Amino acid sequence: MIQAVIFDLDGVIVDTAHYHFLAWKRLAKELGIDFTEHDNEQLKGVSRMRSLDIILELGNLRLSQEEMERLAVKKNQWFVEYIMAMKPDEIFHGVKELIREIRSRGMKVALASSSKNAETVLNLLSIKNYFDVIVDGTMIKHSKPDPEIFLQAAAKLNIPPVNCLVFEDAEAGVAAAVAAGMKCVGVGSSELLGKANVVIKKTGDFTMDQLLTLN
């Protein structure tokens, strides 16, 4: 039986991925690298430093660890500038209603996001109190597809992984959920997220009837 639902943030609850793209594109341009939305797909669900690695690979650049850390900080500062203008109405349609319905049925709800700014985003969207537990990029050593973030969320909820359901929009995130022994709803393309138990186009499309089929 599903006793807890764990949500990713970017692309599942709100489109912060767009703001990440703008910040990465700005950094890439500064480095003389052409960075497209297609390239950005590779960055979904992976850590900030791995994302920077991918961009540097696109430009055939190699930098010192110190320089990479400086650039990662700069990118994050730009990202935070962009998201500070976010409004609660940027939450994807139907998501708040879905979380309320899940909670009303006695299930726990957690957020598990690789973003180190997840709590800031939840506060800006006025939905932090919707979650019993929040695990973000500041609390983990290994990024998705490693299952650490989901296993940590389950442990904090005191719910066995087998009784957890994950909502993910990234291939790496789906792989992490499967590795954690959890059921998974993929949000987006069935071609990319085919390893999920169910794939839907938008988070708000999910119904309680679908949840019952996963029990």
C-alpha positions in Angstrom: 0.0 0.0 0.0 1.2 3.5 -0.8 1.7 5.3 2.5 3.7 8.3 1.3 4.1 10.4 -1.9 7.5 12.0 -2.7 7.6 14.9 -5.2 10.5 16.2 -7.2 10.3 20.0 -7.6 11.6 21.2 -10.9 9.3 20.2 -13.7 6.9 18.4 -11.4 5.5 21.2 -9.1 6.8 24.3 -10.9 8.9 25.2 -13.9 12.0 26.3 -12.2 13.9 24.3 -14.9 13.3 27.4 -17.1 15.1 29.6 -14.7 18.0 27.1 -14.4 18.2 27.1 -18.2 18.4 30.9 -18.4 21.2 31.0 -15.8 23.1 28.1 -17.5 22.7 29.7 -20.9 24.0 33.0 -19.5 27.1 31.3 -18.1 27.7 29.3 -21.2 27.5 32.5 -23.3 30.1 34.1 -21.0 32.3 31.0 -21.7 31.8 31.2 -25.5 29.7 28.0 -25.6 26.4 27.7 -27.5 23.9 26.1 -25.1 20.4 25.2 -26.4 17.2 24.0 -24.8 18.0 20.6 -26.4 21.3 20.6 -24.5 19.5 21.5 -21.4 17.7 18.2 -21.3 20.9 16.5 -20.3 21.0 18.7 -17.1 17.6 17.6 -15.8 17.8 15.9 -12.4 21.6 16.1 -12.1 23.7 18.1 -9.7 25.0 21.6 -10.2 28.6 20.5 -10.6 27.7 17.7 -13.0 25.6 20.2 -15.0 28.7 22.4 -15.3 30.8 19.4 -16.4 28.3 18.8 -19.2 28.4 22.4 -20.4 32.2 22.5 -20.4 32.2 19.2 -22.4 30.0 20.9 -25.0 32.6 23.6 -25.4 35.6 21.2 -25.1 36.8 23.3 -22.1 38.7 22.1 -19.1 38.9 24.2 -16.0 40.4 23.9 -12.5 38.2 22.7 -9.7 38.5 26.2 -8.1 37.4 27.9 -11.3 34.5 25.5 -11.7 33.3 26.2 -8.1 33.5 29.9 -8.8 31.4 29.5 -11.9 28.8 27.3 -10.1 28.4 29.9 -7.5 27.9 32.6 -10.1 25.3 30.5 -11.9 23.4 30.0 -8.7 23.4 33.7 -7.9 21.8 34.4 -11.3 19.3 31.6 -10.7 18.3 33.0 -7.3 17.9 36.4 -8.9 15.5 34.9 -11.4 13.4 32.9 -9.0 13.0 35.7 -6.4 10.4 37.1 -8.8 8.3 33.9 -8.7 4.7 34.0 -7.7 2.4 31.3 -6.2 0.4 31.2 -9.4 3.4 29.6 -11.2 2.6 26.3 -9.5 1.4 23.8 -12.2 -2.4 23.5 -12.5 -3.9 20.9 -10.2 -0.8 20.2 -8.1 -2.0 21.9 -4.9 -5.3 20.1 -5.2 -3.6 16.7 -5.8 -1.4 17.2 -2.7 -4.4 18.2 -0.6 -6.2 15.0 -1.8 -3.2 12.8 -1.0 -3.0 14.3 2.5 -6.7 14.0 3.1 -6.4 10.3 2.6 -3.9 10.0 5.4 -0.8 9.7 3.3 2.4 11.6 4.1 4.0 14.0 1.6 7.7 14.8 1.0 9.7 16.9 -1.3 13.0 15.4 -2.7 14.8 17.8 -5.0 18.5 18.0 -6.0 18.1 21.8 -6.0 19.9 23.6 -3.1 17.3 26.3 -3.4 14.2 24.1 -3.0 13.1 25.5 0.4 13.4 29.1 -1.0 11.2 28.1 -3.9 8.6 26.5 -1.7 8.5 29.6 0.5 8.0 31.8 -2.6 5.2 29.6 -3.8 3.6 29.6 -0.2 3.4 25.8 -0.2 6.2 24.8 2.3 3.5 23.7 4.8 2.2 21.1 2.3 5.2 18.9 3.0 5.9 16.7 6.0 9.5 16.4 5.0 11.9 18.3 2.7 15.2 16.8 1.4 17.2 19.0 -0.9 20.6 19.2 -2.5 22.3 20.5 0.6 21.5 17.2 2.5 22.9 14.6 0.1 26.3 13.4 -1.1 25.1 11.6 -4.3 22.8 13.0 -6.9 20.2 11.1 -8.9 20.2 8.5 -10.4 21.7 7.5 -7.0 18.6 6.7 -4.8 20.1 8.5 -1.7 17.7 11.4 -1.8 14.5 9.3 -2.0 15.8 6.8 0.6 16.5 9.8 2.9 13.0 11.1 2.4 11.5 7.7 3.2 13.6 7.5 6.4 12.6 10.9 7.6 8.9 10.0 6.9 9.5 6.7 8.7 7.9 4.9 5.8 9.4 1.8 4.1 10.6 2.6 0.6 8.3 -0.1 -0.9 5.4 1.9 0.4 6.4 5.2 -1.3 5.4 6.7 -4.6 7.6 9.2 -6.4 6.7 11.9 -9.0 9.6 12.6 -11.3 10.1 14.4 -14.6 13.7 13.4 -15.3 15.2 10.1 -16.5 17.8 10.2 -13.8 15.0 10.8 -11.2 13.0 7.8 -12.4 16.1 5.6 -12.3 16.7 6.8 -8.7 13.1 6.0 -7.6 13.3 2.5 -9.2 16.7 1.9 -7.5 15.2 3.0 -4.2 12.5 0.2 -4.6 9.7 2.7 -4.9 6.8 3.0 -7.3 7.2 6.0 -9.7 5.0 8.3 -11.8 6.8 9.8 -14.7 5.8 13.4 -15.7 6.5 14.1 -19.3 7.6 11.9 -22.2 6.9 8.2 -22.1 9.9 7.7 -24.4 12.3 9.1 -21.8 10.4 8.0 -18.7 9.4 4.5 -19.8 10.8 2.8 -16.6 8.2 4.6 -14.5 5.1 2.6 -13.5 2.8 5.2 -14.9 3.6 8.2 -17.3 1.4 11.3 -17.4 1.9 14.5 -19.3 1.3 16.8 -16.3 1.4 16.3 -12.6 -2.2 17.6 -12.2 -3.5 14.9 -14.6 -2.9 12.2 -12.0 -6.0 10.8 -10.3 -6.6 8.9 -7.1 -7.9 6.0 -9.2 -4.4 5.7 -10.7 -2.9 5.7 -7.3 -5.1 2.8 -6.3 -3.9 0.7 -9.3 -0.3 1.1 -7.9 -1.2 -0.4 -4.6 
